[in-house]
Amino acid sequence: MALLPYYQQEMTEAGCDEAGRGCLAGPVFAAAVVLPRDFHHPLLNDSKQLSEPRRALLREIIEAEALSWSVARVDAPEIDRINILQSSFLAMHRALDGLSRSAEFILVDGNRFLTYGEIPHMCVVKGDGKYAAIAAASILAKTHRDAFMLDLHEKHHHYGWDSNKGYPTEMHREAIRRHGVTPYHRRSFQLLPQGEQLALF
């Protein structure tokens, strides 16, 4: 099914999405994107449906052709303090703050959002596979987060963040058992399966 170019025609519309909510380590990233009304690319889709090379290609195209785009993050200590849902909202708000062209209407991936000022919004379940601006935001959030985790991997190579990007793979959890946690781990998350003690906290 082809992505819809926009939800409404009267107001400047920004798509918002986040990446990294379910990770054990690293920030949650969010992006906000305002696309031209006539923007179209045959490969554009939900970032989860795309290969890494296609995401990288689309990131370049989106950043070059969007009327405005912004990426923001909330780091692990803040996630631990305010919880991951609130952190996802905060990351999206920070991304919206960073737009050079302010949104008048916001399309958000998912079923929940914290109102951003007085700007109207609409939540769309699986919106990254329905609307172009949300798909574009999903690609920017994912690619910027992946690049961040690759940089962290250089300092903390035990955890395999070059491949798992902080998600709860068995390799990642085994590294936590062996090496403990880093400042980038989300200590409020269940880092090891229930019943296992984390020695280095």
Buried (B, 14 or more C-beta within 10 A) or exposed (E): EEBBBBBEEEBBBBBBBBBBBEBBBBBBBBBBBBBEEEBEBEEBBBBEEBEEEBBBBBBEBBBEEBBBBBBBBBBBBBBBEBEBEBBBBBBBBBBBEBBEEEBBBBBBBBEEBEEBEEBEBBBBEEBBBBBBBBBBBBBBBBBBBBEBBEEBBEEBEBBBBBEBBBBBBEEBBBBBBEEBBBEBBBBBBEBBEEEEEBEEE
